[in-house]
């Protein structure tokens, strides 16, 4: 019995019982909580109504995900970074690469990356390929993207494979190019922070010019195409109070499949511009209200660290054998700039790719070390009910900690618990809980969520 993976969060005098590995989610009153606690300790006397739940919790669950082992045969995806350059001047950008002078990947290297990737997965009898584009802004080097999509689609078809194309983009291009993206990509993650006043303030052009109309027009084109559109909105201390307004605008004007609200990641540029991350308590309350507005329009709302739809041991591609190729041919496990992970004492480099080569030149020692990175102990995650979804967050931007929660942890915990309560249809409970700072703090600051560690609640 994995009793250490059974969690209980106090919510307004009752308890949210959550065991993700057991697929158990329940909201129980104190007497039921006490009987469950005693039952897990091997003590009898549980009421008949409690027995089915107790039976589920005492059944051995499937094991959680673990690190990959063996040779690298089935990469999570091939990542292509056509350029680190960009045609926008976002005031909070955390990419320090030059906007206009960053190198562009050669078509020869792009072709080699596709060939090496498809050969690798074909050798493992895989019939499905995934190619993701990152930047900078990938379509700032549109020739590379067009070549990869056309070449990879042709090669995959010859090999009897399907291929999924995904891009993360700022949406700054012509209607013609946008329509091509809508027709050829399967998933597009579009950075769009909200209506004109918010978008133009936070995401202007390089010379400060307003670009909202172009990006909004392209968002509508993408939403009408075959691509799955996901809006990624950066939330700051200045915009968190406007999440409802942002949600209403997106639902009325864009209609994506999902909206991903993410807190600002501080950078030298954001600090110089006076932008700061939102208050986590305010974020959680407004996130839930915005999610209700979007749900009414059939749109999913996501916070990446609070996505309970999957069990995971790592927050991102790191540790999952993603092969991300930079414009100069380095193969990394992370799409962030190397300087960023090096500042944290990390080496996320997997090897090198040379134009014309038949395969990736990978350092398998580095591959094994990076696979183990997500498995390293994270003191503040050890007893948190979010551990199988958040998995500690970004390995580069959410590091350190002495076991105490920081603002990102509190935000994740509040949004996760709110989302679990919403899954149970307990909207009145959420409203009462969100209205009481003391009760929210009691839940969020609980240092150990494991049910069996909470004898003080009996």
C-alpha positions, 0 to 999 in steps of 0.5 A, spaced: 500 500 500 502 506 497 499 510 503 505 516 502 501 517 496 494 518 499 493 526 500 488 530 504 488 537 504 483 541 509 478 545 506 473 549 510 473 544 515 472 538 511 477 534 507 479 534 500 482 526 499 486 525 493 490 519 491 492 520 484 496 513 483 489 510 486 485 515 481 481 517 488 478 524 489 473 525 494 471 530 499 469 528 506 467 530 513 471 529 519 468 523 521 469 520 515 476 522 514 477 519 521 475 513 519 479 513 513 485 514 517 484 509 522 482 504 516 489 505 513 492 504 519 489 497 519 484 499 525 477 496 523 470 500 525 469 504 518 462 505 516 459 501 510 459 507 506 466 508 507 468 501 505 468 502 497 473 508 498 477 505 503 478 498 499 480 503 493 485 506 497 488 500 500 489 497 493 496 497 490 496 502 485 500 502 478 507 505 479 509 512 478 513 514 472 520 513 472 527 515 469 528 512 462 533 507 461 537 504 456 539 506 449 536 512 446 531 509 441 524 513 442 525 521 443 519 524 446 520 529 439 525 532 435 525 540 437 527 545 431 530 552 433 530 555 426 533 561 430 534 565 436 532 571 433 525 575 433 521 580 430 517 583 437 520 587 443 516 583 448 518 588 455 518 581 459 522 577 454 527 572 458 531 570 452 537 574 452 539 572 444 540 578 439 533 580 436 535 581 429 542 578 428 541 571 431 544 565 427 539 562 422 539 554 421 542 552 415 537 548 410 542 542 410 542 542 418 535 542 418 535 536 413 540 532 417 536 533 423 529 530 420 533 525 417 537 523 423 530 523 427 526 519 422 531 514 421 532 513 429 525 512 430 524 508 424 529 503 427 525 502 433 519 500 429 515 507 431 510 509 426 509 516 429 513 522 429 513 529 433 516 535 430 516 541 435 519 548 433 521 553 438 525 560 438 526 566 439 520 566 433 521 560 429 517 564 423 522 569 423 526 564 419 520 562 415 524 558 410 527 553 415 520 552 417 517 551 411 523 546 408 522 542 415 515 541 414 515 539 407 521 535 407 519 531 413 512 530 411 514 527 404 519 523 408 514 520 413 509 518 408 515 514 404 516 511 410 509 509 412 509 514 418 505 520 420 508 526 423 505 531 428 507 538 427 507 543 433 510 551 433 510 556 439 509 563 436 508 570 437 503 570 431 507 576 427 506 574 420 502 575 414 495 573 413 498 568 407 503 565 412 498 564 417 493 560 413 499 556 411 500 555 418 493 553 420 493 548 414 499 545 415 500 544 423 497 540 428 498 544 434 500 552 435 501 555 441 500 562 440 503 568 445 497 573 446 496 576 453 489 579 452 486 585 449 489 591 445 491 595 451 494 589 455 497 586 449 500 592 446 503 594 453 506 587 454 508 585 447 510 591 443 514 591 436 521 592 437 521 599 436 515 599 441 509 599 435 503 596 437 502 590 434 495 587 437 491 588 430 496 583 427 496 578 432 489 578 433 487 577 426 492 571 426 489 568 432 482 568 428 485 565 422 488 560 426 482 558 430 478 557 423 484 552 421 485 545 422 490 546 427 489 546 434 490 553 437 492 554 444 493 561 447 498 562 452 497 568 456 503 571 460 500 574 467 503 579 471 502 583 477 498 588 473 494 584 469 492 578 474 486 582 476 483 583 469 483 575 467 476 575 467 476 581 462 481 577 458 477 570 458 471 574 456 475 577 450 478 570 448 472 566 448 468 572 444 474 573 439 478 567 438 475 561 440 482 556 441 481 549 444 485 551 450 488 557 454 494 557 458 495 562 463 502 562 466 505 567 471 511 572 469 518 569 469 522 574 472 528 577 467 532 582 467 528 585 462 522 585 466 525 588 472 527 594 468 520 595 465 517 594 472 513 588 471 512 583 476 509 576 477 502 576 480 500 575 487 499 567 488 492 568 492 489 573 487 492 569 481 488 562 484 482 566 485 481 570 478 484 563 474 478 559 477 473 565 475 476 566 468 476 558 467 469 558 468 468 563 463 472 559 458 469 553 460 462 556 458 465 557 451 467 550 451 475 552 452 479 549 457 483 553 462 490 550 464 496 552 468 502 548 466 504 546 473 497 544 476 495 540 470 492 534 473 490 530 467 496 526 467 501 523 472 509 525 470 515 525 474 518 531 470 515 538 468 518 538 461 521 535 456 528 534 460 529 527 462 524 524 456 529 524 451 527 530 447 532 532 442 532 539 441 537 542 435 539 549 435 541 553 429 549 551 430 547 544 431 548 543 438 543 537 441 540 539 447 534 537 452 532 544 453 529 549 449 532 555 453 538 558 452 545 554 455 547 560 459 540 560 463 541 552 465 549 553 466 547 559 471 544 554 475 550 549 474 546 544 469 549 541 463 543 539 459 547 538 452 546 531 449 551 532 443 552 535 436 549 534 429 553 536 423 550 537 417 550 531 412 551 526 418 547 520 418 545 520 425 546 524 432 552 524 435 550 523 442 554 523 449 550 517 452 553 519 459 550 526 458 543 522 456 543 518 462 545 524 467 539 528 464 534 522 465 536 522 472 535 529 473 528 529 475 529 523 480 533 528 484 530 529 491 526 536 491 525 537 499 519 542 498 515 537 493 516 530 497 510 531 501 506 535 496 499 533 493 502 536 487 508 532 486 505 528 480 503 533 476 507 539 478 513 535 479 517 541 481 516 545 476 522 548 471 528 545 472 532 551 470 527 557 473 524 553 479 530 551 483 533 551 490 528 551 496 529 548 503 523 545 503 518 551 504 513 553 499 515 559 495 510 563 491 510 558 485 508 553 489 503 556 493 500 558 486 500 551 484 497 548 490 491 553 490 490 552 483 490 545 483 486 544 489 481 549 486 481 545 480 480 538 484 474 541 487 471 543 481 471 536 478 467 534 484 462 540 482 463 543 489 463 550 486 459 553 493 465 550 497 470 553 492 466 560 493 466 560 500 474 557 501 476 563 496 472 568 500 476 566 507 484 568 507 485 564 513 482 558 510 486 558 504 492 559 508 491 553 512 490 549 506 496 552 502 501 552 507 500 545 510 507 543 510 505 535 509 499 533 505 500 526 506 494 523 510 497 519 515 502 524 517 496 528 519 494 525 526 493 532 528 487 533 524 483 527 528 
